[in-house]
Amino acid sequence: MGEVTGAVEATIRGWIAGGELKSGDRLPSERSMVADLGASRSTIRLVLVRLVAEGLVKSEHGRGYFVC
């Protein structure tokens, strides 16, 4: 895992662990995370897919990503 990928993943996990995002909350859009976290869209998607696989977040087609 690259440095940027690790930082993005740590940030999103921090939002959830810190209570900034709670169960059922929608994560920021990919576009806004690209701008806010300084990562490429493919990096954001890679992290989101990993978090979905772990069951930490879920994807709803056309709606976005939500905390489980």
N, C-alpha and C positions, 0 to 999 in steps of 0.2 A: 504494500500500500504506500502510495506516495505521500509526501508531506502535506500537500494541499488537501488530498482526499482524507487523510487522518484528521486534519484540522476541521474540515467540514463535518465529518462524522462526530467528532467531539463536541462541536458547537450544537448540533441538533440534539445529541444525547443530553447535553447540558440544559437545553431548553426544557426537555421533558423531565429530567431528574430534578431540576430546580423549581419545577412547578410553573414555569412560564407558559408551557403548553400542557394541558391536562387531557385526560381520556376524553375522546370525542372532539377535541379541538382540531381545526384544520391547520396544517402547516402552511407557512408562506408559499406563494407560488414559486415554481422553478425559476422563473424570470427574476423575481425579487431576490431570491437567494443567490442567484448569479451576481447580481449587482451588490448585494450586501456582504457576501462572503468572499467575493473576488475569485470565484472558481468558474470553470467552464460548465456549460449545461450538461455535458456528458459526465463530468465529475459529480455533479449534483444528482443526476439520475443513477449513477453507480451506487452512491451512498444510499439513496432512497430504496433501490432494489435490495440492497443488503439489509436494511432495516425492516423491510417488508418480509424478507425471508426469515428474520428472527422473530417476527410477530410483534415488533414494537410499534409499527405503523401499518396502516392498510391503505390501499389505493382504491379509489372509486372513480371509474372511467368518467371523464368529463367534469369531475368535481374537484379532484385533487387528492392529497394525502392527508390522512387523519390519524391521530394518536389512538392506539388501541387501549 
